[in-house]
Amino acid sequence: MTTVIHQVEDWLAEAGGLLDRRVRLGVTGLSRAGKTVFITSLVHHLLHPSRLKLLSVLAEGRFDAALLQPMPGGSVPRFRYEAVLQDLTGSASHQPRWPDGTKAVSELRLSIRFRSPLAFGLERPNTLHLDIVDYPGEWLLDLPLLTLDYATWSRQAVAQARTGGRARLSAEWLALAEAMPAGGTDEPAIIRTAEAYRAYLNAARNAPERFSMLQPGRFLVPGEMAGAPALTFFPLPNAPDRPERDSLARLMADRFESYKREVAGPFFDHHLKRIDRQVVLVDLLDHLAAGPESLADLKTAIDGTLGAFRHGESSWLSLLFGNRISRVLFAATKADHLPTGDHQPLADLLSALVGDTARNLSYAGARIQSEAIAALRVTRDATIDTSNGRWPGIAGLPLDSDQIEEVLPGTLPRSLDAVTTSGLFVPIGFRPMPSSVRLDQGPPSLRMDRALEFLLGDSLA
């Protein structure tokens, strides 16, 4: 009988190899949301899963091992997992540090070996191939452009540039654009104006308001396209719907369409169109501190980018009409920059911010969840004595200090309507502590097990 069971298990193992599961995970997030650290933490956790207490495949004893695998061909570089891990662990030559931001597309494959229970005590070996895509968050902002024509985009961009805190940043570019003759195609003047527009976008990204809706994304992170004519255009005030031949508006419209056709469209088609699951990382703390204008701009960016994807429950029809994203996790990052008692309120604020979008995705058939997470926890809770009593705070290594400090991060607003620029909440930057990340075990984190259970639990059933 034992021999028969072993033969059946061997057959199941061979059959299982033909039915290996695949999940393509899109780690979606705007610049500075923490995509690179999230991916590295996710992979390191699965390679060393002892901290994943809430991941059901581990809790049920069905997890065997996970291994990094070569991607099966293609021209996309491999995600720099080992280099980022070295940054976070530190070395003889440097202290632990945050990795540099992403400048190009990369991918990584992690294969997870596990067992699925069957009748009569049998188990079927399974393998889940998890493909992860990393890319500059700025490029994500190109997706809403795919449904716009040049005149519509120009009207939106110019109106936006004249509103609120952007108005003081866009003056030079708008002055140059308004002074250009309608029939002018002087290339040096076009380059000067395009550079002024690029400078405005960079200033808006680094402004106190932390503006998010900055298009086109390649103007901020051009990658290999630096200096290309496809990046030498800008919105025009009063751009006509039907520009005349040999006019400036016609040239700008042609370059805009070329950008969509040769840059934005292929980026979506080659890297994002086949996503099955999606994580939307949001540095909500930074935007809460920046105030209402920053939050409104962030909401516009999230709504616009997610609208480019197809969400809903996957089925056999997906083989005919393309993948649908069946699960979306909205994650407020850097939750460790707050005391534990503020983590759920932070998740609630994120749920309120993405409420309309989340409802639309749920209606389309996707499952939605919001969490406050820290892919790498760099603080601990602390109780701090003040003249007004004892208050919950945090302790960690500030970016500009070599000594652990206890700090009060301030008060989270009770609702998005209560967000002001009065400075009630001021985020503090921290860096990784020495010895907090080790090569032989998963990193300290917050709710990464819950995030993985939501994203992959059903695929590891």
Secondary structure, DSSP 8 states (H G I E B T S, - for coil): -HHHHHHHHHHHHHHHHHT-EEEEEEEEE-TTS-HHHHHHHHHHHHHSGGG-TT-HHHHTT-EEEEEEE--SS-S--B--HHHHHHHHH--SSS---------S-EEEEEEEEEEEE-GGG-EEEEEEEEEEEE--HHHHTTGGGGG--HHHHHHHHHHHHTSGGGTTTSHHHHHHHHHS-TT---HHHHHHHHHHHHHHHHHHHHSTT-----S-GGGTS-GGGTT-GGG-----TT--SS--TTSHHHHHHHHHHHHIIIIIHHHIIIIITT-SEEEEEE-HHHHHHH-HHHHHHHHHHHHHHHTTS-BS---TTHHHH---B-EEEEEE--GGGS-GGGHHHHHHHHHHHTHHHHHHHHHHT-EEEEEE-BSS--EEEEEEEETTEEEEEEEEEETT-SS-EEE--B---SSGGG--SS-SB----EE--TTSS-TTS----BSHHHHHHHHHGGGG-
